[in-house]
Amino acid sequence: MKIIALRLPINLNQITYEEMLNLLPKQRQISIHKLQKKNDKYRSLFGELLAKWFISDILKEPFQDIHFVLDKNGKPNLVGGRLHFNISHSGDWVVVGIHNDPIGIDIEEIKNFNIHEITKSTFSSKEFRYLFKSPKDLHIEIFFKMWTLKESWLKCIGSGFLVPPNTFSILNGSNQYSLEIPTEEFSKLKTLGIQIGDTSNYLFKLYYLRPGYPLSVCINNENENHLEFPDDIDIIELKNLLNKLQAL
């Protein structure tokens, strides 16, 4: 498993922006052009560029030969299926996780807001109790940590929000996280055609990329491969990535 992160530019000159955009397929260029906010354009652009470059570097294949296709739920997959990958972005950062088995990754910028309005619709009853038994001054931070764990699993299985986030739990036992799905919810998932398998196959790791940026990774280890989550996340500087892409 490998995880890489890039801090997004505050402002990119138009020539460089167009040069980077032209490295993507026409349809993706059009989709990014349609985004209204500059930061959203940068997140989408550099998320895909970072993933493509990272995969090409790992596989030792030309960047131009790395192609993505969306599955029925909109999750991007590598054509040819040689590796699994996932992209996430929030605030100033974009991250990419790559693994031999299905992987989900989520990063969130911690922001102060009224978590009570959203928690009941996003957390299970067990998670809800865990959160509000915690010290009040930690509620916001714990909420975002728990949310990245839940989102990483949803992204790992590629279901999007076909699976309501309050129907499953990611439980914390001495910093070892485990997935729990009630029997009745398991049955509902099967009727939706979502194959979960053994919940014990899903492994989780929580990181802090930077203060205020929790990041979680989930993988489906059903093949029982020997797995060691990386201790740290690799960070590539924007200048270095631009130089590598401009040299293509």
CYANA upper distance limits for C-alpha pairs under 8 A (distance plus 0.5 A):
  1 MET  CA     97 GLY  CA      7.83
  1 MET  CA     98 ILE  CA      6.19
  1 MET  CA     99 HIS  CA      5.06
  1 MET  CA    100 ASN  CA      7.78
  1 MET  CA    227 LEU  CA      8.36
  1 MET  CA    228 GLU  CA      8.14
  1 MET  CA    229 PHE  CA      7.15
  1 MET  CA    230 PRO  CA      7.57
  2 LYS  CA     97 GLY  CA      6.36
  2 LYS  CA     98 ILE  CA      5.80
  2 LYS  CA     99 HIS  CA      7.14
  2 LYS  CA    230 PRO  CA      7.48
  2 LYS  CA    233 ILE  CA      8.40
  3 ILE  CA     95 VAL  CA      7.65
  3 ILE  CA     96 VAL  CA      6.20
  3 ILE  CA     97 GLY  CA      4.93
  3 ILE  CA     98 ILE  CA      6.89
  3 ILE  CA    230 PRO  CA      8.24
  3 ILE  CA    233 ILE  CA      5.99
  3 ILE  CA    234 ASP  CA      6.74
  4 ILE  CA     95 VAL  CA      6.20
  4 ILE  CA     96 VAL  CA      5.94
  4 ILE  CA     97 GLY  CA      7.14
  4 ILE  CA    233 ILE  CA      6.24
  4 ILE  CA    234 ASP  CA      5.15
  4 ILE  CA    235 ILE  CA      6.09
  4 ILE  CA    236 ILE  CA      7.60
  5 ALA  CA     93 TRP  CA      7.37
  5 ALA  CA     94 VAL  CA      6.25
  5 ALA  CA     95 VAL  CA      4.78
  5 ALA  CA     96 VAL  CA      6.96
  5 ALA  CA    233 ILE  CA      7.43
  5 ALA  CA    234 ASP  CA      6.70
  5 ALA  CA    235 ILE  CA      5.26
  5 ALA  CA    236 ILE  CA      6.82
  6 LEU  CA     50 LEU  CA      8.36
  6 LEU  CA     93 TRP  CA      6.30
  6 LEU  CA     94 VAL  CA      5.93
  6 LEU  CA     95 VAL  CA      6.91
  6 LEU  CA    235 ILE  CA      6.38
  6 LEU  CA    236 ILE  CA      6.04
  6 LEU  CA    237 GLU  CA      6.88
  6 LEU  CA    238 LEU  CA      7.11
  7 ARG  CA     92 ASP  CA      6.18
  7 ARG  CA     93 TRP  CA      5.16
  7 ARG  CA     94 VAL  CA      7.06
  7 ARG  CA    236 ILE  CA      8.49
  7 ARG  CA    237 GLU  CA      7.60
  7 ARG  CA    238 LEU  CA      7.32
  8 LEU  CA     42 TYR  CA      7.50
  8 LEU  CA     43 ARG  CA      7.72
  8 LEU  CA     46 PHE  CA      8.15
  8 LEU  CA     92 ASP  CA      5.86
  8 LEU  CA     93 TRP  CA      6.16
  8 LEU  CA     94 VAL  CA      7.49
  8 LEU  CA    238 LEU  CA      7.71
  9 PRO  CA     42 TYR  CA      8.13
  9 PRO  CA     92 ASP  CA      8.36
  9 PRO  CA    238 LEU  CA      7.85
 12 LEU  CA     16 THR  CA      7.24
 12 LEU  CA     17 TYR  CA      6.70
 13 ASN  CA     17 TYR  CA      6.72
 14 GLN  CA     18 GLU  CA      6.60
 15 ILE  CA     19 GLU  CA      6.64
 16 THR  CA     20 MET  CA      6.64
 17 TYR  CA     21 LEU  CA      6.59
 18 GLU  CA     22 ASN  CA      6.58
 19 GLU  CA     23 LEU  CA      7.47
 20 MET  CA     24 LEU  CA      8.14
 20 MET  CA     45 LEU  CA      8.30
 20 MET  CA    245 LEU  CA      8.17
 20 MET  CA    246 GLN  CA      8.50
 21 LEU  CA     29 GLN  CA      6.64
 21 LEU  CA     45 LEU  CA      7.26
 22 ASN  CA     26 LYS  CA      8.27
 22 ASN  CA     29 GLN  CA      7.71
 23 LEU  CA     49 LEU  CA      8.43
 24 LEU  CA     28 ARG  CA      6.77
 24 LEU  CA     29 GLN  CA      6.82
 24 LEU  CA     49 LEU  CA      8.18
 25 PRO  CA     29 GLN  CA      6.87
 26 LYS  CA     30 ILE  CA      6.77
 27 GLN  CA     31 SER  CA      6.79
 28 ARG  CA     32 ILE  CA      6.66
 29 GLN  CA     33 HIS  CA      6.60
 30 ILE  CA     34 LYS  CA      6.85
 31 SER  CA     35 LEU  CA      7.46
 32 ILE  CA     41 LYS  CA      6.08
 32 ILE  CA     44 SER  CA      7.23
 32 ILE  CA     45 LEU  CA      7.49
 33 HIS  CA     41 LYS  CA      7.70
 35 LEU  CA     40 ASP  CA      7.02
 35 LEU  CA     41 LYS  CA      6.49
 36 GLN  CA     40 ASP  CA      7.96
 36 GLN  CA     41 LYS  CA      8.20
 37 LYS  CA     41 LYS  CA      6.96
 38 LYS  CA     42 TYR  CA      6.80
 39 ASN  CA     43 ARG  CA      6.64
 40 ASP  CA     44 SER  CA      6.71
 41 LYS  CA     45 LEU  CA      6.48
 42 TYR  CA     46 PHE  CA      6.34
 42 TYR  CA     47 GLY  CA      8.50
 43 ARG  CA     47 GLY  CA      6.20
 43 ARG  CA     89 HIS  CA      6.90
 43 ARG  CA     93 TRP  CA      8.40
 43 ARG  CA     94 VAL  CA      7.08
 44 SER  CA     48 GLU  CA      6.87
 45 LEU  CA     49 LEU  CA      6.73
 46 PHE  CA     50 LEU  CA      6.15
 46 PHE  CA     94 VAL  CA      7.88
 47 GLY  CA     51 ALA  CA      6.72
 47 GLY  CA     87 ILE  CA      6.86
 47 GLY  CA     88 SER  CA      7.87
 47 GLY  CA     89 HIS  CA      7.83
 47 GLY  CA     94 VAL  CA      6.39
 47 GLY  CA     95 VAL  CA      7.65
 47 GLY  CA     96 VAL  CA      7.95
 48 GLU  CA     52 LYS  CA      6.60
 48 GLU  CA     87 ILE  CA      8.29
 49 LEU  CA     53 TRP  CA      6.51
 50 LEU  CA     54 PHE  CA      6.40
 50 LEU  CA     96 VAL  CA      7.79
 50 LEU  CA    241 LEU  CA      8.30
 51 ALA  CA     55 ILE  CA      6.57
 51 ALA  CA     85 PHE  CA      8.22
 51 ALA  CA     87 ILE  CA      7.73
 51 ALA  CA     96 VAL  CA      6.49
 52 LYS  CA     56 SER  CA      6.56
 52 LYS  CA     63 PHE  CA      6.99
 52 LYS  CA     66 ILE  CA      6.65
 52 LYS  CA     67 HIS  CA      8.27
 53 TRP  CA     57 ASP  CA      6.56
 53 TRP  CA     63 PHE  CA      6.57
 53 TRP  CA    245 LEU  CA      8.21
 54 PHE  CA     58 ILE  CA      6.75
 55 ILE  CA     59 LEU  CA      6.51
 55 ILE  CA     66 ILE  CA      8.03
 55 ILE  CA     98 ILE  CA      8.24
 56 SER  CA     60 LYS  CA      6.00
 56 SER  CA     61 GLU  CA      5.44
 56 SER  CA     62 PRO  CA      6.43
 56 SER  CA     63 PHE  CA      5.81
 56 SER  CA     66 ILE  CA      7.07
 57 ASP  CA     61 GLU  CA      7.37
 61 GLU  CA     65 ASP  CA      7.35
 61 GLU  CA     66 ILE  CA      8.13
 62 PRO  CA     66 ILE  CA      7.56
 63 PHE  CA    248 LEU  CA      8.13
 66 ILE  CA     78 LEU  CA      7.83
 66 ILE  CA     79 VAL  CA      7.98
 67 HIS  CA     78 LEU  CA      6.57
 67 HIS  CA     79 VAL  CA      6.13
 68 PHE  CA     76 PRO  CA      6.43
 68 PHE  CA     77 ASN  CA      5.87
 68 PHE  CA     78 LEU  CA      5.23
 68 PHE  CA     79 VAL  CA      6.05
 69 VAL  CA     76 PRO  CA      5.91
 69 VAL  CA     77 ASN  CA      5.83
 69 VAL  CA     78 LEU  CA      6.95
 69 VAL  CA     79 VAL  CA      6.75
 70 LEU  CA     74 GLY  CA      5.52
 70 LEU  CA     75 LYS  CA      5.74
 70 LEU  CA     76 PRO  CA      4.85
 70 LEU  CA     77 ASN  CA      6.57
 71 ASP  CA     75 LYS  CA      5.89
 71 ASP  CA     76 PRO  CA      6.89
 71 ASP  CA     77 ASN  CA      7.55
 73 ASN  CA    158 GLY  CA      7.14
 73 ASN  CA    159 SER  CA      6.67
 73 ASN  CA    160 GLY  CA      6.90
 74 GLY  CA    158 GLY  CA      8.45
 74 GLY  CA    160 GLY  CA      8.39
 75 LYS  CA    155 LYS  CA      8.29
 75 LYS  CA    158 GLY  CA      6.41
 76 PRO  CA     86 ASN  CA      8.12
 77 ASN  CA     81 GLY  CA      7.71
 77 ASN  CA     84 HIS  CA      7.30
 77 ASN  CA     85 PHE  CA      7.53
 78 LEU  CA     82 ARG  CA      7.65
 78 LEU  CA     83 LEU  CA      7.29
 78 LEU  CA     84 HIS  CA      7.33
 78 LEU  CA     85 PHE  CA      8.09
 82 ARG  CA    100 ASN  CA      8.10
 83 LEU  CA     98 ILE  CA      7.44
 83 LEU  CA     99 HIS  CA      6.61
 83 LEU  CA    100 ASN  CA      5.64
 83 LEU  CA    101 ASP  CA      7.75
 84 HIS  CA     98 ILE  CA      6.25
 84 HIS  CA     99 HIS  CA      5.87
 84 HIS  CA    100 ASN  CA      6.30
 84 HIS  CA    101 ASP  CA      6.48
 84 HIS  CA    102 PRO  CA      6.00
 84 HIS  CA    103 ILE  CA      6.91
 85 PHE  CA     96 VAL  CA      7.48
 85 PHE  CA     97 GLY  CA      5.98
 85 PHE  CA     98 ILE  CA      4.85
 85 PHE  CA     99 HIS  CA      6.85
 85 PHE  CA    102 PRO  CA      7.86
 85 PHE  CA    103 ILE  CA      6.67
 85 PHE  CA    104 GLY  CA      8.06
 86 ASN  CA     96 VAL  CA      6.20
 86 ASN  CA     97 GLY  CA      5.86
 86 ASN  CA     98 ILE  CA      7.23
 86 ASN  CA    103 ILE  CA      6.86
 86 ASN  CA    104 GLY  CA      6.10
 86 ASN  CA    105 ILE  CA      6.51
 86 ASN  CA    155 LYS  CA      8.20
 87 ILE  CA     94 VAL  CA      7.84
 87 ILE  CA     95 VAL  CA      6.32
 87 ILE  CA     96 VAL  CA      5.10
 87 ILE  CA     97 GLY  CA      7.13
 87 ILE  CA    104 GLY  CA      8.45
 87 ILE  CA    105 ILE  CA      7.06
 87 ILE  CA    106 ASP  CA      8.15
 88 SER  CA     94 VAL  CA      6.29
 88 SER  CA     95 VAL  CA      5.87
 88 SER  CA     96 VAL  CA      7.07
 88 SER  CA    105 ILE  CA      6.77
 88 SER  CA    106 ASP  CA      5.79
 88 SER  CA    107 ILE  CA      6.55
 89 HIS  CA     93 TRP  CA      6.11
 89 HIS  CA     94 VAL  CA      4.62
 89 HIS  CA     95 VAL  CA      6.64
 89 HIS  CA    106 ASP  CA      7.96
 89 HIS  CA    107 ILE  CA      6.65
 89 HIS  CA    108 GLU  CA      7.92
 90 SER  CA     94 VAL  CA      7.09
 90 SER  CA    107 ILE  CA      6.66
 90 SER  CA    108 GLU  CA      5.84
 90 SER  CA    109 GLU  CA      6.30
 91 GLY  CA    108 GLU  CA      7.96
 91 GLY  CA    109 GLU  CA      6.20
 95 VAL  CA    105 ILE  CA      8.44
 95 VAL  CA    107 ILE  CA      7.99
 96 VAL  CA    105 ILE  CA      7.88
 97 GLY  CA    103 ILE  CA      7.63
 97 GLY  CA    104 GLY  CA      7.92
 97 GLY  CA    105 ILE  CA      6.87
 97 GLY  CA    217 VAL  CA      8.31
 98 ILE  CA    103 ILE  CA      7.58
 99 HIS  CA    103 ILE  CA      6.97
101 ASP  CA    219 ILE  CA      7.20
101 ASP  CA    220 ASN  CA      6.75
101 ASP  CA    221 ASN  CA      7.19
102 PRO  CA    156 CYS  CA      6.32
102 PRO  CA    157 ILE  CA      7.84
102 PRO  CA    219 ILE  CA      6.17
102 PRO  CA    220 ASN  CA      6.05
103 ILE  CA    152 SER  CA      8.41
103 ILE  CA    155 LYS  CA      7.88
103 ILE  CA    156 CYS  CA      5.16
103 ILE  CA    157 ILE  CA      8.41
103 ILE  CA    217 VAL  CA      7.67
103 ILE  CA    218 CYS  CA      6.16
103 ILE  CA    219 ILE  CA      4.92
103 ILE  CA    220 ASN  CA      7.17
104 GLY  CA    151 GLU  CA      8.32
104 GLY  CA    152 SER  CA      5.05
104 GLY  CA    153 TRP  CA      6.47
104 GLY  CA    154 LEU  CA      7.77
104 GLY  CA    155 LYS  CA      5.11
104 GLY  CA    156 CYS  CA      4.31
104 GLY  CA    157 ILE  CA      8.08
104 GLY  CA    217 VAL  CA      6.24
104 GLY  CA    218 CYS  CA      5.64
104 GLY  CA    219 ILE  CA      6.92
105 ILE  CA    148 THR  CA      8.39
105 ILE  CA    151 GLU  CA      8.07
105 ILE  CA    152 SER  CA      5.18
105 ILE  CA    153 TRP  CA      8.45
105 ILE  CA    155 LYS  CA      7.38
105 ILE  CA    156 CYS  CA      7.97
105 ILE  CA    215 LEU  CA      7.78
105 ILE  CA    216 SER  CA      6.23
105 ILE  CA    217 VAL  CA      5.02
105 ILE  CA    218 CYS  CA      6.95
106 ASP  CA    148 THR  CA      5.79
106 ASP  CA    149 LEU  CA      7.95
106 ASP  CA    151 GLU  CA      6.69
106 ASP  CA    152 SER  CA      5.72
106 ASP  CA    215 LEU  CA      6.11
106 ASP  CA    216 SER  CA      5.95
106 ASP  CA    217 VAL  CA      7.20
107 ILE  CA    148 THR  CA      6.71
107 ILE  CA    213 TYR  CA      7.03
107 ILE  CA    214 PRO  CA      6.37
107 ILE  CA    215 LEU  CA      4.73
107 ILE  CA    216 SER  CA      7.07
108 GLU  CA    144 PHE  CA      7.31
108 GLU  CA    148 THR  CA      7.23
108 GLU  CA    213 TYR  CA      6.13
108 GLU  CA    214 PRO  CA      6.47
108 GLU  CA    215 LEU  CA      7.14
109 GLU  CA    212 GLY  CA      6.37
109 GLU  CA    213 TYR  CA      5.34
109 GLU  CA    214 PRO  CA      7.66
110 ILE  CA    140 ILE  CA      7.93
110 ILE  CA    141 GLU  CA      7.14
110 ILE  CA    144 PHE  CA      6.87
110 ILE  CA    212 GLY  CA      5.69
110 ILE  CA    213 TYR  CA      6.68
110 ILE  CA    214 PRO  CA      8.19
111 LYS  CA    140 ILE  CA      8.15
112 ASN  CA    140 ILE  CA      7.15
113 PHE  CA    140 ILE  CA      8.21
114 ASN  CA    118 ILE  CA      8.40
115 ILE  CA    119 THR  CA      6.35
115 ILE  CA    140 ILE  CA      7.55
115 ILE  CA    143 PHE  CA      8.04
116 HIS  CA    120 LYS  CA      7.70
118 ILE  CA    122 THR  CA      6.82
119 THR  CA    123 PHE  CA      5.98
119 THR  CA    128 PHE  CA      7.52
120 LYS  CA    124 SER  CA      7.85
120 LYS  CA    125 SER  CA      8.41
120 LYS  CA    128 PHE  CA      7.62
120 LYS  CA    166 ASN  CA      7.90
121 SER  CA    165 PRO  CA      7.93
121 SER  CA    166 ASN  CA      6.40
122 THR  CA    164 PRO  CA      7.93
122 THR  CA    165 PRO  CA      5.44
122 THR  CA    166 ASN  CA      5.11
123 PHE  CA    127 GLU  CA      6.14
123 PHE  CA    128 PHE  CA      6.27
123 PHE  CA    165 PRO  CA      6.79
123 PHE  CA    166 ASN  CA      4.87
123 PHE  CA    167 THR  CA      8.17
123 PHE  CA    168 PHE  CA      8.35
123 PHE  CA    169 SER  CA      7.87
124 SER  CA    128 PHE  CA      6.49
124 SER  CA    165 PRO  CA      8.05
124 SER  CA    166 ASN  CA      4.87
124 SER  CA    167 THR  CA      6.44
124 SER  CA    168 PHE  CA      6.62
124 SER  CA    169 SER  CA      6.38
125 SER  CA    129 ARG  CA      6.69
125 SER  CA    166 ASN  CA      8.29
126 LYS  CA    130 TYR  CA      6.73
126 LYS  CA    169 SER  CA      7.57
127 GLU  CA    131 LEU  CA      6.57
127 GLU  CA    169 SER  CA      6.93
127 GLU  CA    170 ILE  CA      8.04
127 GLU  CA    171 LEU  CA      7.82
128 PHE  CA    132 PHE  CA      6.83
129 ARG  CA    133 LYS  CA      6.52
130 TYR  CA    134 SER  CA      7.05
131 LEU  CA    139 HIS  CA      6.99
131 LEU  CA    142 ILE  CA      7.31
131 LEU  CA    143 PHE  CA      7.45
132 PHE  CA    136 LYS  CA      7.80
132 PHE  CA    139 HIS  CA      7.55
134 SER  CA    138 LEU  CA      7.37
134 SER  CA    139 HIS  CA      7.27
135 PRO  CA    139 HIS  CA      7.26
138 LEU  CA    142 ILE  CA      6.52
139 HIS  CA    143 PHE  CA      6.42
140 ILE  CA    144 PHE  CA      6.96
141 GLU  CA    145 LYS  CA      6.81
142 ILE  CA    146 MET  CA      6.54
143 PHE  CA    147 TRP  CA      6.54
144 PHE  CA    148 THR  CA      6.67
144 PHE  CA    214 PRO  CA      7.59
145 LYS  CA    149 LEU  CA      7.03
145 LYS  CA    206 LEU  CA      8.14
145 LYS  CA    214 PRO  CA      6.30
145 LYS  CA    215 LEU  CA      7.94
145 LYS  CA    216 SER  CA      8.23
146 MET  CA    150 LYS  CA      6.86
146 MET  CA    170 ILE  CA      8.04
147 TRP  CA    151 GLU  CA      6.51
148 THR  CA    152 SER  CA      6.42
148 THR  CA    214 PRO  CA      7.66
148 THR  CA    215 LEU  CA      6.69
148 THR  CA    216 SER  CA      5.88
149 LEU  CA    153 TRP  CA      7.09
149 LEU  CA    170 ILE  CA      7.40
149 LEU  CA    204 PHE  CA      7.83
149 LEU  CA    206 LEU  CA      7.77
149 LEU  CA    215 LEU  CA      8.45
149 LEU  CA    216 SER  CA      5.77
149 LEU  CA    217 VAL  CA      7.57
149 LEU  CA    218 CYS  CA      7.99
150 LYS  CA    154 LEU  CA      6.95
150 LYS  CA    165 PRO  CA      7.65
150 LYS  CA    169 SER  CA      8.15
150 LYS  CA    170 ILE  CA      6.95
151 GLU  CA    155 LYS  CA      6.59
152 SER  CA    156 CYS  CA      6.52
152 SER  CA    216 SER  CA      6.61
152 SER  CA    217 VAL  CA      6.13
152 SER  CA    218 CYS  CA      5.94
153 TRP  CA    157 ILE  CA      6.85
153 TRP  CA    202 TYR  CA      8.46
153 TRP  CA    217 VAL  CA      8.37
153 TRP  CA    218 CYS  CA      6.08
153 TRP  CA    219 ILE  CA      8.23
154 LEU  CA    158 GLY  CA      6.53
154 LEU  CA    159 SER  CA      6.46
154 LEU  CA    160 GLY  CA      6.66
154 LEU  CA    161 PHE  CA      8.06
154 LEU  CA    163 VAL  CA      8.07
155 LYS  CA    159 SER  CA      7.27
155 LYS  CA    160 GLY  CA      7.14
156 CYS  CA    218 CYS  CA      6.79
156 CYS  CA    219 ILE  CA      6.90
156 CYS  CA    220 ASN  CA      7.78
157 ILE  CA    196 ILE  CA      7.87
159 SER  CA    163 VAL  CA      7.05
159 SER  CA    194 ILE  CA      7.76
161 PHE  CA    165 PRO  CA      7.84
163 VAL  CA    167 THR  CA      7.85
163 VAL  CA    189 LEU  CA      7.84
167 THR  CA    181 ILE  CA      7.50
167 THR  CA    182 PRO  CA      8.18
167 THR  CA    185 GLU  CA      7.13
168 PHE  CA    179 LEU  CA      7.85
168 PHE  CA    180 GLU  CA      6.36
168 PHE  CA    181 ILE  CA      5.28
168 PHE  CA    182 PRO  CA      7.58
168 PHE  CA    185 GLU  CA      8.44
169 SER  CA    179 LEU  CA      6.35
169 SER  CA    180 GLU  CA      5.62
169 SER  CA    181 ILE  CA      7.05
170 ILE  CA    177 TYR  CA      6.78
170 ILE  CA    178 SER  CA      5.99
170 ILE  CA    179 LEU  CA      5.25
170 ILE  CA    180 GLU  CA      6.88
171 LEU  CA    177 TYR  CA      5.92
171 LEU  CA    178 SER  CA      5.76
171 LEU  CA    179 LEU  CA      6.91
171 LEU  CA    180 GLU  CA      7.83
172 ASN  CA    176 GLN  CA      6.28
172 ASN  CA    177 TYR  CA      5.19
172 ASN  CA    178 SER  CA      7.26
173 GLY  CA    177 TYR  CA      6.65
173 GLY  CA    178 SER  CA      8.37
176 GLN  CA    204 PHE  CA      8.16
177 TYR  CA    203 LEU  CA      7.79
177 TYR  CA    204 PHE  CA      6.40
177 TYR  CA    205 LYS  CA      8.05
178 SER  CA    199 THR  CA      8.43
178 SER  CA    200 SER  CA      7.55
178 SER  CA    202 TYR  CA      7.84
178 SER  CA    203 LEU  CA      7.58
178 SER  CA    204 PHE  CA      7.85
179 LEU  CA    199 THR  CA      6.36
179 LEU  CA    200 SER  CA      7.47
179 LEU  CA    202 TYR  CA      7.48
180 GLU  CA    199 THR  CA      7.34
181 ILE  CA    185 GLU  CA      6.93
181 ILE  CA    186 PHE  CA      6.84
181 ILE  CA    199 THR  CA      8.27
182 PRO  CA    186 PHE  CA      6.82
183 THR  CA    187 SER  CA      6.98
184 GLU  CA    188 LYS  CA      7.05
185 GLU  CA    189 LEU  CA      6.82
186 PHE  CA    190 LYS  CA      7.00
187 SER  CA    191 THR  CA      7.07
188 LYS  CA    192 LEU  CA      7.05
189 LEU  CA    193 GLY  CA      6.96
189 LEU  CA    194 ILE  CA      5.81
189 LEU  CA    195 GLN  CA      7.81
190 LYS  CA    194 ILE  CA      5.94
190 LYS  CA    195 GLN  CA      6.88
197 GLY  CA    201 ASN  CA      8.34
198 ASP  CA    202 TYR  CA      8.42
198 ASP  CA    222 GLU  CA      8.23
201 ASN  CA    220 ASN  CA      6.09
201 ASN  CA    221 ASN  CA      5.52
201 ASN  CA    222 GLU  CA      5.71
201 ASN  CA    224 GLU  CA      8.37
202 TYR  CA    218 CYS  CA      7.05
202 TYR  CA    219 ILE  CA      6.12
202 TYR  CA    220 ASN  CA      5.15
202 TYR  CA    221 ASN  CA      6.57
202 TYR  CA    222 GLU  CA      8.28
203 LEU  CA    218 CYS  CA      6.04
203 LEU  CA    219 ILE  CA      5.97
203 LEU  CA    220 ASN  CA      7.09
203 LEU  CA    221 ASN  CA      7.50
204 PHE  CA    216 SER  CA      7.57
204 PHE  CA    217 VAL  CA      6.12
204 PHE  CA    218 CYS  CA      5.06
204 PHE  CA    219 ILE  CA      7.29
205 LYS  CA    216 SER  CA      6.18
205 LYS  CA    217 VAL  CA      5.83
205 LYS  CA    218 CYS  CA      7.22
205 LYS  CA    229 PHE  CA      7.67
206 LEU  CA    214 PRO  CA      7.64
206 LEU  CA    215 LEU  CA      6.37
206 LEU  CA    216 SER  CA      4.95
206 LEU  CA    217 VAL  CA      7.09
207 TYR  CA    214 PRO  CA      6.34
207 TYR  CA    215 LEU  CA      5.58
207 TYR  CA    216 SER  CA      6.57
208 TYR  CA    212 GLY  CA      8.12
208 TYR  CA    213 TYR  CA      6.23
208 TYR  CA    214 PRO  CA      5.00
208 TYR  CA    215 LEU  CA      6.28
209 LEU  CA    213 TYR  CA      6.19
209 LEU  CA    214 PRO  CA      6.81
209 LEU  CA    215 LEU  CA      6.99
209 LEU  CA    233 ILE  CA      7.67
210 ARG  CA    214 PRO  CA      8.03
221 ASN  CA    225 ASN  CA      6.97
236 ILE  CA    240 ASN  CA      7.25
236 ILE  CA    241 LEU  CA      7.28
237 GLU  CA    241 LEU  CA      6.94
238 LEU  CA    242 LEU  CA      6.60
239 LYS  CA    243 ASN  CA      6.65
240 ASN  CA    244 LYS  CA      6.78
241 LEU  CA    245 LEU  CA      6.66
242 LEU  CA    246 GLN  CA      6.37
243 ASN  CA    247 ALA  CA      6.66
244 LYS  CA    248 LEU  CA      7.36
